[in-house]
């Protein structure tokens, strides 16, 4: 089938490894393994609703930054599965060390319908789904709903970010989250305002615990 979008993307961004430049793959296994994972990272930034956020890798790694950028802003959905590999490797290591890492439900930070259509996919959904399938955890598609498009968070203070996002989410099905230990997945975290606000909605519906997991935090120095 003739796929115009794919053809245009292939012309704009010929497929080559973002690390070493070898053709026909976005990130080769060797370069992917060069991305350092924070196996020792502990959860941080808890809020009243959010028990804590796990950050799988350091943001300031050139190949990782390029991969995240191409995934989100250049619409390369294929990179999602490769990037989910970082979350999976992080979780595998944690599971080996502790019984804590067991979740009843995996959820993704949502985009508005319009935004998802524009991008062609929700980057957090690809990550969350890939993680859930790998560990045989339940993934609830469309559980959280973003009601309207909020102003871009860039340039806002932590307080303004929280205000900007407050009230933007709702739940598709309250019964699904009651009593559950939930892992909420997003790509990159800044202040954690979005994860906190999503967690608030889940907790209000009776979720037992909500934990966040992101690939990286752009606030790392
Ligand atoms: Zn490579």
Boltz pocket constraint, residues with backbone or C-beta under 6 A from the ligand:
constraints:
  - pocket:
      binder: B
      contacts: [[A, 17], [A, 18], [A, 19], [A, 20], [A, 21], [A, 22], [A, 27], [A, 28], [A, 29], [A, 30], [A, 31], [A, 32]]
      max_distance: 6.0
